[in-house]
Structures are given as structure tokens and as C-alpha cells.
Amino acid sequence: MPGEAAGDLDSEKTRERELVRRCVAGDVAAQHELVRRYSALVWSLCIRAGLSPAEAEDVSQEIFWRAFQALPGFRGNSRLSTWLSTVALRRIVDHHRSPARRDIAVGAPSDPGFPLPKQPASPSPETDAELSQRRQRVRAALDGLAEPARSVLVAYYLGEIPVLEIARILRMPEGTIKTHLHRGRQTLRDHLRDLC
């Protein structure tokens, strides 16, 4: 019944607000509970955004540190998972902007406009070597993009984050994000034309 679903959502929001209140009060058990509940979400966002497992581990810890610092400002208007995702995505974008970052692991995004084809389930050694060379070229092309186009492309293609959410995270108008996305995509196509 629709009333039950709304009641379940209200009940979950109440539980989340209580968990946040306990975390802010310094309850270590509540802090561990928050990390336990949301570590898979944070890890998944890091990996989907192209971070290596080692980077994802480091960035995940930073995300939770930032989240605990910002928890007193959590008002409960949105789900805790949505709020934490925003904290995570901002940190991930910062990571990709950092000049000291390591190579990003470029996967095969689902968008057909992206210049890297999907990897076969069990590639032959020749196919694997070819895909590795393509990934290196895509990484180099991404690294050559100016900011914020690089962060926008990483968030959109590797993080699979919608344009509206990227605009909110980067605090830019949606039209500006679309422009960076279009120009960045065109630049990548120009650099990688022979791969397409």
C-alpha cells in the first residue's frame, strides 16, 4: 500500500537522523555503523569514477573523514546516502583535478559516444594488448584536457553521474556542464579519431 511505503521512508529518515545525531555526539559505535552501512556505496562510487583499488581505499577514508566533519550540517532533507554521495563525488572530482594524482583506470563506459570500445569477456592476448594501448591513449588524452572539462568527462563517463548532479556538485550551471561535456568529448574524438 502507498501509505506503508511513505511510512517506511519516514521511519528510515528518522533512523538516519538518529544515527547522525549519535555520530555528531561522538558515539563511536554509531560512527562505525555509518561506515559499515555506506562503505560499499562510497567504494562503488570511487571505482565507477575510475580510481584504482588503492586510490579508492585512500579516497574512501578521506570521504568518510570529510563526511564526519560535515555531519553537523546534515539537516535530513535528503537521504543520508544521497548526502554522502554528494560528499564523495566532490572528493572524487577533487582527486581527478589534483596534479599529483595517479593514472586513472579508464574502463569501458556504457555511453556509445565514448571512444573506447567495450572489452570482450575473455580477450585474446593480442586483443588485451590492443585494449591496453587504447586505454593508455585515452588516459593521455584525458590528462591533456583542461579543467573543468576533464572533471566533467570523468564524472559523466566514468562515474556515470547525470549532468544535473555534476552541475550541483561543481556548483556550475547545467548549460555550462553540457558545454564542457560537448567540447571535451570533441577534443577527445579529435585526439583519438583513429581509435573510433
Buried (B, 14 or more C-beta within 10 A) or exposed (E): EEEEEEEEEEEEBEEBBEBBBBBBEEBEEBBEBBBEBBEEBBBBBBBBBBBBEEBBEBBBEBBBEBBBEEBEEBEEEBEBEEBBBBBBBBBBBBBBEEEEBEBBBBBBBEEEEBBBEEBEEEEEEEEEEBBEEBBEBBBEBBEEBEEBBBBBBBBBBBBEBEBEBBBBBBEBEBEEBBBBBEBBBEBBBEBBEEBE
